Amino acid sequence: MGQDQTKQQIEKGLHLYQANQTEKALRVWTRVLEKCADPAGRFRVLGCLITAHAEMGRYKDMLKFAVVQIDTARELEDPDFLTESYLNLARSNEKLCEFQKTISYCKTCLNMQGTTVSLQLNGQVSLSMGNAFLGLSIFQKALECFEKALRYAHNNDDKMLECRVCCSLGNFYTQIKDYEKALFFPCKAAELVNDYGKGWSLKYRAMSQYHMAVAYRKLGRLADAMDCCEESMKIALQHGDRPLQALCLLCFADIHRSRRDVQTAFPRYESSMSIMTEIGNRLGLIQVLLGVTKCWMIQKELDKALESIEKAQELAEGLGNKLGLLKLHCLCERIYRTKEQQQELRDHVVKFHECVEEMELYCGMCGESIGEKNNQLQALPCSHFFHLKCLQTNGTRGCPNCRRLSVKPGYV
């Protein structure tokens, strides 16, 4: 297959894909891959296959094509192609919740000295690295990466990247319970979609609506949460976006649980769990199991709640998701207090505080915990964050956390 024919077939696949005829597009691209002898053409069609499989939630296939793309990039001996292929490898591992591998591949991308094209990818690399650090509950580094990605987006006037970063920042602030910012950032993403997204994929609209739904639920605005989640789910169903369908089902279940409607929540958790298992989203599975645990607790079925916790704990330990472990210890504490099992209660109180210490989830000014309840937070330029009221009250001549870290053990 010649270069021109390869190009035509790739474009044909893109038109089919944009018309929601995904399986036909995949067949066209697979034929091109089998027949194309030109490495640059193969590289491009592999990029199409990687993107399509990512959006369908076929992450193992995504990873398989990313590995082949690396070999093709090496054959081309072009740093731009190599950077792009390592980014796809990082993203594949991010989707499969292999966060340490994601960070490693992202660092490889950032260390490559490519051309301007490679430098333009650095924003996407920083975003992927931030998502991986967030998956590991390393909050300061996650925020640092997201802020870098945002700077790249602004410098390159890349509104699509800015939209994606805003959604990740919404997720970040949801996790540390600053719900005002958790809503602000996806609302900003939705504004970007409205202002610039005429030619964009509808996934950007769906993504911003989903993150708004999560924040609205946390704020107790359940009707708004349901409206946003329904809009997101509608787009996800139209486009066969399985990962987003799973997240929306989880959000629907959480909304029903917030209404104390456990009987409606359970089947939605089950549907979400089924898709999460199918696509390999272990981080999502932890969230589903946390929701299921809380439903059993509402029904006073404490032994069933402990069974769900055990499954979630195994996943959280396997991923290195410290925040998931902290939440599980917190739930165990409540259960064992109710059951009046003092030894187990003490064990989980100790483990809970160890998690808080390890994640630095406390304000370096007042010493109170962060992420226990909804609180307005403010990050300093070093990406350490504090209660906004503490910064306003005390001011700062530099970051107290950074000052403390700079003092070597045994110095005082």
C-alpha positions as a Python dict, from the first residue, in 0.01 Angstrom:
ca = {
    (1, 'M'): (0, 0, 0),
    (2, 'G'): (148, 335, -111),
    (3, 'Q'): (169, 650, 98),
    (4, 'D'): (-125, 824, -74),
    (5, 'Q'): (-347, 518, -45),
    (6, 'T'): (-249, 479, 322),
    (7, 'K'): (-341, 842, 387),
    (8, 'Q'): (-679, 801, 211),
    (9, 'Q'): (-764, 488, 410),
    (10, 'I'): (-668, 652, 741),
    (11, 'E'): (-894, 948, 654),
    (12, 'K'): (-1174, 709, 557),
    (13, 'G'): (-1143, 545, 900),
    (14, 'L'): (-1152, 886, 1071),
    (15, 'H'): (-1474, 983, 889),
    (16, 'L'): (-1636, 652, 993),
    (17, 'Y'): (-1517, 699, 1350),
    (18, 'Q'): (-1654, 1055, 1368),
    (19, 'A'): (-1985, 923, 1231),
    (20, 'N'): (-2000, 679, 1528),
    (21, 'Q'): (-1929, 377, 1307),
    (22, 'T'): (-1644, 268, 1532),
    (23, 'E'): (-1624, -102, 1440),
    (24, 'K'): (-1610, -19, 1067),
    (25, 'A'): (-1336, 238, 1135),
    (26, 'L'): (-1137, -20, 1330),
    (27, 'R'): (-1162, -269, 1042),
    (28, 'V'): (-1033, -6, 796),
    (29, 'W'): (-740, 89, 1021),
    (30, 'T'): (-653, -275, 1095),
    (31, 'R'): (-634, -347, 718),
    (32, 'V'): (-407, -44, 671),
    (33, 'L'): (-181, -170, 951),
    (34, 'E'): (-155, -514, 787),
    (35, 'K'): (-74, -380, 439),
    (36, 'C'): (121, -59, 503),
    (37, 'A'): (499, -79, 455),
    (38, 'D'): (564, 291, 527),
    (39, 'P'): (668, 337, 896),
    (40, 'A'): (523, 693, 915),
    (41, 'G'): (187, 566, 786),
    (42, 'R'): (194, 276, 1031),
    (43, 'F'): (274, 518, 1315),
    (44, 'R'): (-25, 736, 1230),
    (45, 'V'): (-272, 448, 1199),
    (46, 'L'): (-147, 304, 1530),
    (47, 'G'): (-224, 646, 1686),
    (48, 'C'): (-582, 621, 1555),
    (49, 'L'): (-619, 267, 1694),
    (50, 'I'): (-480, 375, 2033),
    (51, 'T'): (-724, 669, 2061),
    (52, 'A'): (-1024, 458, 1954),
    (53, 'H'): (-947, 176, 2197),
    (54, 'A'): (-892, 430, 2479),
    (55, 'E'): (-1235, 583, 2426),
    (56, 'M'): (-1402, 240, 2415),
    (57, 'G'): (-1230, 136, 2737),
    (58, 'R'): (-1033, -144, 2570),
    (59, 'Y'): (-722, -49, 2763),
    (60, 'K'): (-530, -374, 2719),
    (61, 'D'): (-563, -339, 2340),
    (62, 'M'): (-464, 26, 2373),
    (63, 'L'): (-147, -83, 2553),
    (64, 'K'): (-74, -350, 2291),
    (65, 'F'): (-88, -94, 2007),
    (66, 'A'): (118, 155, 2211),
    (67, 'V'): (398, -104, 2245),
    (68, 'V'): (393, -164, 1866),
    (69, 'Q'): (399, 214, 1810),
    (70, 'I'): (717, 247, 2022),
    (71, 'D'): (893, -3, 1791),
    (72, 'T'): (771, 190, 1485),
    (73, 'A'): (897, 518, 1635),
    (74, 'R'): (1240, 365, 1696),
    (75, 'E'): (1246, 253, 1332),
    (76, 'L'): (1173, 613, 1224),
    (77, 'E'): (1453, 748, 1451),
    (78, 'D'): (1256, 1069, 1512),
    (79, 'P'): (1240, 1219, 1866),
    (80, 'D'): (891, 1364, 1803),
    (81, 'F'): (749, 1023, 1711),
    (82, 'L'): (928, 865, 2006),
    (83, 'T'): (791, 1125, 2252),
    (84, 'E'): (437, 1073, 2122),
    (85, 'S'): (465, 694, 2146),
    (86, 'Y'): (597, 710, 2505),
    (87, 'L'): (307, 942, 2592),
    (88, 'N'): (64, 683, 2452),
    (89, 'L'): (240, 415, 2657),
    (90, 'A'): (206, 636, 2967),
    (91, 'R'): (-164, 697, 2900),
    (92, 'S'): (-229, 325, 2847),
    (93, 'N'): (-74, 245, 3183),
    (94, 'E'): (-264, 534, 3346),
    (95, 'K'): (-593, 388, 3221),
    (96, 'L'): (-493, 44, 3354),
    (97, 'C'): (-410, 210, 3691),
    (98, 'E'): (-40, 120, 3664),
    (99, 'F'): (55, 456, 3809),
    (100, 'Q'): (425, 400, 3881),
    (101, 'K'): (478, 289, 3519),
    (102, 'T'): (283, 595, 3398),
    (103, 'I'): (510, 829, 3594),
    (104, 'S'): (821, 652, 3465),
    (105, 'Y'): (713, 681, 3098),
    (106, 'C'): (610, 1045, 3148),
    (107, 'K'): (956, 1125, 3286),
    (108, 'T'): (1109, 958, 2979),
    (109, 'C'): (898, 1189, 2758),
    (110, 'L'): (1003, 1500, 2949),
    (111, 'N'): (1372, 1404, 2929),
    (112, 'M'): (1366, 1375, 2550),
    (113, 'Q'): (1512, 1669, 2361),
    (114, 'G'): (1280, 1684, 2063),
    (115, 'T'): (1157, 1968, 1846),
    (116, 'T'): (872, 2213, 1903),
    (117, 'V'): (620, 1934, 1839),
    (118, 'S'): (759, 1734, 2132),
    (119, 'L'): (751, 2041, 2355),
    (120, 'Q'): (383, 2091, 2270),
    (121, 'L'): (313, 1740, 2399),
    (122, 'N'): (465, 1828, 2738),
    (123, 'G'): (132, 1963, 2861),
    (124, 'Q'): (-37, 1629, 2791),
    (125, 'V'): (256, 1448, 2955),
    (126, 'S'): (221, 1666, 3268),
    (127, 'L'): (-154, 1597, 3278),
    (128, 'S'): (-105, 1221, 3257),
    (129, 'M'): (163, 1236, 3527),
    (130, 'G'): (-66, 1445, 3749),
    (131, 'N'): (-346, 1188, 3711),
    (132, 'A'): (-102, 912, 3810),
    (133, 'F'): (19, 1101, 4120),
    (134, 'L'): (-347, 1162, 4212),
    (135, 'G'): (-413, 787, 4175),
    (136, 'L'): (-132, 731, 4427),
    (137, 'S'): (-271, 1009, 4654),
    (138, 'I'): (53, 1212, 4624),
    (139, 'F'): (-135, 1539, 4624),
    (140, 'Q'): (140, 1801, 4615),
    (141, 'K'): (306, 1641, 4310),
    (142, 'A'): (-31, 1592, 4141),
    (143, 'L'): (-117, 1960, 4182),
    (144, 'E'): (230, 2062, 4062),
    (145, 'C'): (181, 1857, 3742),
    (146, 'F'): (-171, 1992, 3681),
    (147, 'E'): (-49, 2350, 3719),
    (148, 'K'): (237, 2281, 3474),
    (149, 'A'): (-11, 2131, 3227),
    (150, 'L'): (-230, 2440, 3264),
    (151, 'R'): (69, 2667, 3192),
    (152, 'Y'): (150, 2467, 2877),
    (153, 'A'): (-217, 2492, 2771),
    (154, 'H'): (-217, 2871, 2816),
    (155, 'N'): (122, 2919, 2646),
    (156, 'N'): (17, 2710, 2344),
    (157, 'D'): (-343, 2840, 2343),
    (158, 'D'): (-455, 2476, 2366),
    (159, 'K'): (-818, 2498, 2481),
    (160, 'M'): (-877, 2121, 2457),
    (161, 'L'): (-589, 2052, 2695),
    (162, 'E'): (-709, 2330, 2927),
    (163, 'C'): (-1054, 2165, 2934),
    (164, 'R'): (-904, 1826, 3027),
    (165, 'V'): (-682, 1978, 3297),
    (166, 'C'): (-981, 2162, 3449),
    (167, 'C'): (-1166, 1829, 3476),
    (168, 'S'): (-866, 1669, 3648),
    (169, 'L'): (-842, 1966, 3887),
    (170, 'G'): (-1212, 1918, 3963),
    (171, 'N'): (-1134, 1556, 4054),
    (172, 'F'): (-833, 1669, 4262),
    (173, 'Y'): (-1036, 1915, 4472),
    (174, 'T'): (-1321, 1663, 4510),
    (175, 'Q'): (-1074, 1422, 4669),
    (176, 'I'): (-937, 1675, 4920),
    (177, 'K'): (-1288, 1813, 4983),
    (178, 'D'): (-1276, 2171, 4863),
    (179, 'Y'): (-1610, 2138, 4688),
    (180, 'E'): (-1625, 2502, 4577),
    (181, 'K'): (-1314, 2450, 4362),
    (182, 'A'): (-1433, 2098, 4271),
    (183, 'L'): (-1729, 2267, 4102),
    (184, 'F'): (-1543, 2574, 3971),
    (185, 'F'): (-1299, 2382, 3750),
    (186, 'P'): (-1546, 2158, 3561),
    (187, 'C'): (-1773, 2465, 3518),
    (188, 'K'): (-1469, 2636, 3360),
    (189, 'A'): (-1425, 2327, 3137),
    (190, 'A'): (-1792, 2350, 3034),
    (191, 'E'): (-1741, 2720, 2947),
    (192, 'L'): (-1444, 2628, 2727),
    (193, 'V'): (-1659, 2368, 2548),
    (194, 'N'): (-1934, 2626, 2490),
    (195, 'D'): (-1693, 2899, 2372),
    (196, 'Y'): (-1444, 2699, 2163),
    (197, 'G'): (-1577, 2345, 2126),
    (198, 'K'): (-1788, 2368, 1810),
    (199, 'G'): (-1560, 2128, 1622),
    (200, 'W'): (-1458, 1920, 1926),
    (201, 'S'): (-1567, 1568, 2012),
    (202, 'L'): (-1875, 1560, 2237),
    (203, 'K'): (-1664, 1368, 2492),
    (204, 'Y'): (-1536, 1705, 2622),
    (205, 'R'): (-1890, 1818, 2701),
    (206, 'A'): (-1973, 1481, 2857),
    (207, 'M'): (-1655, 1487, 3067),
    (208, 'S'): (-1720, 1836, 3208),
    (209, 'Q'): (-2085, 1751, 3285),
    (210, 'Y'): (-1983, 1435, 3471),
    (211, 'H'): (-1733, 1622, 3693),
    (212, 'M'): (-1994, 1893, 3759),
    (213, 'A'): (-2239, 1619, 3863),
    (214, 'V'): (-1987, 1478, 4115),
    (215, 'A'): (-1927, 1822, 4268),
    (216, 'Y'): (-2300, 1906, 4282),
    (217, 'R'): (-2367, 1578, 4465),
    (218, 'K'): (-2094, 1652, 4720),
    (219, 'L'): (-2250, 1996, 4776),
    (220, 'G'): (-2591, 1834, 4833),
    (221, 'R'): (-2738, 1983, 4513),
    (222, 'L'): (-2878, 1647, 4406),
    (223, 'A'): (-3122, 1769, 4136),
    (224, 'D'): (-2839, 1959, 3960),
    (225, 'A'): (-2616, 1653, 3997),
    (226, 'M'): (-2880, 1431, 3835),
    (227, 'D'): (-2931, 1674, 3542),
    (228, 'C'): (-2557, 1692, 3465),
    (229, 'C'): (-2510, 1317, 3504),
    (230, 'E'): (-2803, 1242, 3272),
    (231, 'E'): (-2656, 1469, 3003),
    (232, 'S'): (-2315, 1305, 3038),
    (233, 'M'): (-2466, 953, 3026),
    (234, 'K'): (-2668, 1038, 2714),
    (235, 'I'): (-2350, 1134, 2525),
    (236, 'A'): (-2160, 832, 2664),
    (237, 'L'): (-2432, 596, 2538),
    (238, 'Q'): (-2446, 764, 2194),
    (239, 'H'): (-2069, 726, 2151),
    (240, 'G'): (-2024, 384, 2309),
    (241, 'D'): (-1797, 539, 2573),
    (242, 'R'): (-1788, 252, 2824),
    (243, 'P'): (-1550, 418, 3075),
    (244, 'L'): (-1774, 723, 3107),
    (245, 'Q'): (-2087, 507, 3128),
    (246, 'A'): (-1931, 329, 3428),
    (247, 'L'): (-1851, 661, 3598),
    (248, 'C'): (-2202, 797, 3535),
    (249, 'L'): (-2362, 481, 3677),
    (250, 'L'): (-2142, 523, 3985),
    (251, 'C'): (-2252, 887, 4016),
    (252, 'F'): (-2622, 792, 3975),
    (253, 'A'): (-2578, 530, 4250),
    (254, 'D'): (-2410, 786, 4479),
    (255, 'I'): (-2695, 1035, 4419),
    (256, 'H'): (-2956, 771, 4514),
    (257, 'R'): (-2750, 676, 4822),
    (258, 'S'): (-2738, 1046, 4921),
    (259, 'R'): (-3119, 1036, 4906),
    (260, 'R'): (-3110, 724, 5129),
    (261, 'D'): (-3268, 528, 4841),
    (262, 'V'): (-3046, 223, 4882),
    (263, 'Q'): (-3267, -11, 4677),
    (264, 'T'): (-3225, 210, 4368),
    (265, 'A'): (-2854, 264, 4435),
    (266, 'F'): (-2752, -104, 4456),
    (267, 'P'): (-2833, -208, 4094),
    (268, 'R'): (-2651, 100, 3962),
    (269, 'Y'): (-2343, 14, 4167),
    (270, 'E'): (-2362, -341, 4027),
    (271, 'S'): (-2384, -214, 3667),
    (272, 'S'): (-2094, 24, 3724),
    (273, 'M'): (-1888, -253, 3886),
    (274, 'S'): (-1951, -481, 3589),
    (275, 'I'): (-1814, -225, 3338),
    (276, 'M'): (-1526, -119, 3566),
    (277, 'T'): (-1421, -487, 3594),
    (278, 'E'): (-1451, -536, 3218),
    (279, 'I'): (-1232, -237, 3129),
    (280, 'G'): (-984, -278, 3418),
    (281, 'N'): (-1056, 47, 3607),
    (282, 'R'): (-945, -71, 3952),
    (283, 'L'): (-950, 283, 4093),
    (284, 'G'): (-1315, 310, 3988),
    (285, 'L'): (-1387, -27, 4150),
    (286, 'I'): (-1259, 106, 4484),
    (287, 'Q'): (-1507, 396, 4457),
    (288, 'V'): (-1792, 156, 4374),
    (289, 'L'): (-1706, -67, 4672),
    (290, 'L'): (-1691, 237, 4903),
    (291, 'G'): (-2043, 330, 4790),
    (292, 'V'): (-2169, -26, 4837),
    (293, 'T'): (-2013, -33, 5187),
    (294, 'K'): (-2197, 286, 5283),
    (295, 'C'): (-2527, 137, 5155),
    (296, 'W'): (-2479, -172, 5373),
    (297, 'M'): (-2404, 57, 5667),
    (298, 'I'): (-2728, 250, 5607),
    (299, 'Q'): (-2909, -86, 5622),
    (300, 'K'): (-2715, -181, 5941),
    (301, 'E'): (-2569, -484, 5757),
    (302, 'L'): (-2225, -439, 5912),
    (303, 'D'): (-2079, -780, 5823),
    (304, 'K'): (-2168, -729, 5456),
    (305, 'A'): (-2011, -381, 5477),
    (306, 'L'): (-1690, -540, 5609),
    (307, 'E'): (-1689, -787, 5316),
    (308, 'S'): (-1699, -494, 5068),
    (309, 'I'): (-1425, -315, 5263),
    (310, 'E'): (-1201, -624, 5242),
    (311, 'K'): (-1233, -633, 4861),
    (312, 'A'): (-1170, -258, 4832),
    (313, 'Q'): (-870, -275, 5064),
    (314, 'E'): (-705, -543, 4850),
    (315, 'L'): (-746, -322, 4542),
    (316, 'A'): (-628, -4, 4718),
    (317, 'E'): (-317, -176, 4854),
    (318, 'G'): (-240, -321, 4509),
    (319, 'L'): (-265, 22, 4345),
    (320, 'G'): (-96, 219, 4623),
    (321, 'N'): (-408, 436, 4655),
    (322, 'K'): (-355, 584, 5002),
    (323, 'L'): (-672, 795, 5008),
    (324, 'G'): (-881, 484, 4939),
    (325, 'L'): (-711, 312, 5234),
    (326, 'L'): (-773, 613, 5458),
    (327, 'K'): (-1146, 611, 5372),
    (328, 'L'): (-1165, 237, 5438),
    (329, 'H'): (-998, 275, 5780),
    (330, 'C'): (-1245, 554, 5860),
    (331, 'L'): (-1542, 328, 5770),
    (332, 'C'): (-1395, 39, 5971),
    (333, 'E'): (-1356, 272, 6269),
    (334, 'R'): (-1730, 354, 6253),
    (335, 'I'): (-1829, -12, 6212),
    (336, 'Y'): (-1613, -142, 6498),
    (337, 'R'): (-1729, 141, 6725),
    (338, 'T'): (-2089, 30, 6660),
    (339, 'K'): (-1992, -336, 6715),
    (340, 'E'): (-1802, -234, 7034),
    (341, 'Q'): (-1489, -422, 6924),
    (342, 'Q'): (-1228, -204, 7094),
    (343, 'Q'): (-907, -368, 6968),
    (344, 'E'): (-1013, -351, 6600),
    (345, 'L'): (-1136, 5, 6655),
    (346, 'R'): (-795, 111, 6795),
    (347, 'D'): (-609, -60, 6508),
    (348, 'H'): (-802, 133, 6245),
    (349, 'V'): (-771, 466, 6432),
    (350, 'V'): (-391, 420, 6431),
    (351, 'K'): (-387, 323, 6060),
    (352, 'F'): (-612, 618, 5974),
    (353, 'H'): (-369, 865, 6137),
    (354, 'E'): (-72, 695, 5968),
    (355, 'C'): (-243, 755, 5629),
    (356, 'V'): (-310, 1123, 5714),
    (357, 'E'): (55, 1169, 5811),
    (358, 'E'): (186, 988, 5502),
    (359, 'M'): (-28, 1196, 5264),
    (360, 'E'): (38, 1521, 5457),
    (361, 'L'): (-338, 1571, 5471),
    (362, 'Y'): (-325, 1838, 5739),
    (363, 'C'): (-284, 2213, 5737),
    (364, 'G'): (76, 2314, 5814),
    (365, 'M'): (-52, 2624, 5994),
    (366, 'C'): (-332, 2509, 6226),
    (367, 'G'): (-244, 2138, 6227),
    (368, 'E'): (-604, 2032, 6161),
    (369, 'S'): (-675, 1765, 5901),
    (370, 'I'): (-757, 1839, 5537),
    (371, 'G'): (-1007, 1625, 5348),
    (372, 'E'): (-1220, 1536, 5651),
    (373, 'K'): (-1493, 1787, 5567),
    (374, 'N'): (-1568, 2050, 5303),
    (375, 'N'): (-1316, 2335, 5345),
    (376, 'Q'): (-1186, 2615, 5125),
    (377, 'L'): (-820, 2550, 5050),
    (378, 'Q'): (-545, 2756, 4891),
    (379, 'A'): (-223, 2630, 4731),
    (380, 'L'): (104, 2823, 4750),
    (381, 'P'): (342, 2835, 4446),
    (382, 'C'): (520, 2521, 4582),
    (383, 'S'): (184, 2333, 4551),
    (384, 'H'): (152, 2272, 4927),
    (385, 'F'): (-205, 2361, 5024),
    (386, 'F'): (-356, 2505, 5343),
    (387, 'H'): (-691, 2619, 5478),
    (388, 'L'): (-771, 2948, 5307),
    (389, 'K'): (-877, 3100, 5643),
    (390, 'C'): (-535, 3011, 5794),
    (391, 'L'): (-349, 3186, 5511),
    (392, 'Q'): (-577, 3491, 5540),
    (393, 'T'): (-538, 3504, 5919),
    (394, 'N'): (-166, 3431, 5951),
    (395, 'G'): (-25, 3532, 5614),
    (396, 'T'): (294, 3357, 5511),
    (397, 'R'): (656, 3443, 5450),
    (398, 'G'): (710, 3126, 5254),
    (399, 'C'): (567, 2780, 5294),
    (400, 'P'): (579, 2632, 5649),
    (401, 'N'): (575, 2279, 5504),
    (402, 'C'): (878, 2349, 5284),
    (403, 'R'): (1060, 2510, 5579),
    (404, 'R'): (990, 2203, 5793),
    (405, 'L'): (1109, 1964, 5519),
    (406, 'S'): (1434, 2160, 5476),
    (407, 'V'): (1530, 2098, 5839),
    (408, 'K'): (1731, 1776, 5845),
    (409, 'P'): (1639, 1510, 6103),
    (410, 'G'): (1848, 1558, 6418),
    (411, 'Y'): (1926, 1922, 6331),
    (412, 'V'): (1719, 2064, 6616),
}
